[in-house]
Amino acid sequence: IVIEHHQAVMAHADWIIDLGPGAGHDGGRIVFEGTPADLVAARSTLTGEHLAAYVGT
C-alpha cells in the first residue's frame, strides 16, 4: 500500500483507490477503484484527468 500523488508512481501501480472528490468534509469517499488504465480511460475524477495528461492520452 502506497499513499502517493506522483503520476509516475500511480501510472505503474497495480490498483488505484481514489478518494475524493475534494478534501476534508468534501472528500473521503471512494470515487474510483481499478487499474491505472481504467482510471485514464474513464477520466471520471480529477486524478484520472491528471493521470491521462501525464501518460499522454
C-alpha positions, -999 to 999 in steps of 0.1 A, spaced: 0 0 0 13 34 -10 -3 68 -5 10 89 -34 2 118 -56 31 114 -81 18 104 -115 48 82 -123 41 61 -93 3 59 -100 9 50 -136 29 19 -126 5 8 -98 -14 -24 -99 -45 -9 -84 -57 26 -75 -83 36 -50 -91 73 -55 -107 92 -26 -125 124 -30 -140 143 -46 -124 170 -25 -106 174 8 -118 175 44 -155 174 46 -158 173 8 -138 141 5 -133 107 20 -155 88 -5 -142 62 -29 -147 79 -63 -128 53 -83 -113 18 -78 -94 0 -105 -63 -2 -127 -44 29 -138 -55 22 -174 -92 21 -164 -88 54 -145 -72 70 -176 -99 57 -198 -128 68 -175 -114 103 -168 -142 104 -142 -121 121 -115 -96 149 -112 -69 123 -106 -80 105 -138 -77 137 -158 -42 144 -144 -30 109 -150 -44 109 -185 -24 141 -192 7 125 -177 6 94 -199 -3 114 -230 -38 102 -238 
